[in-house]
């Protein structure tokens, strides 16, 4: 079993010098390794539902990580996987990691097996992958299609699960569903991604966070933290829960993401939406126009891997983003990352909030937690949770973001 590196937070930023050094912390201090005795609350303790891991689309890698001839060993949802790019079609393949023959990891680092040596450093063969132990080959569908030393029929049970994955937004996404159903909504995408006036980012790799994803999702309704942590001066705020979307709308001053002169807006406006349980997209207008992407994926029960990126509209307002635009966009992403790390640093050291002492001025925490439960329970129960939370909610003492027009 391949465990994630035992670090609470590793910032690997997409635009600073030094990118590409695995685990390298750019312009951020390393946090200390966590103790193996650290307590992480589990899904059962949060009383979320029947499933340990939620249903939804989840990021599992940046696309460029697969621009190699070698497979990648990854771990998510309490399982180990073999992830690779097929050398015949170029399509991404995700398989359960362990060969059914003798439970060898198909993607574990290996430099000595002659399967690897004869493959010129890899066991990826066409769109399939060979086990380094006995050379059984598995196709992208997970079925064994070759056993070199066997002349008879290949057993039907000689297979591993193949997972539904797509590449989008410079990342690899997997549909995870404990019930094994087809996707309930479309995979993550943005029209801005293919617009030449927008600067495509590289993803910031924030490493392993030893908190249950419930603690991360709570942030969508946390009006009260915006000023103390982020230096925001919130003028208007509201939440809306609808289907698989949890939405936060807010505006006001901000110490990091707006400038006194020359920006797109004197106030920071953000329309932030969870598209299912694992991906946040925040359309923001401040120094520049942008779309912030924050993705978190469960690794084990009580830990997540986290990524961050920012798609930025041409700061020079060019029809095709220029090199200077790319530099400015990188700067803006670095500033946005600074704001996000303010949350991460708190999450890194806090105890699990199983039952918070929430007050009416905090925000719609309990509605958000009910919304989140739909993904931990069978689809047949989804409406049961949505009936309890759908609607628009405003914390006590703050005007709603959506201003009500008075009757003429």
Order of alpha helices (4+ residues) and beta strands (2+ residues): alpha-beta-beta-beta-beta-alpha-beta-beta-beta-beta-beta-beta-beta-beta-alpha-alpha-beta-beta-beta-beta-beta-beta-alpha-alpha-alpha-beta
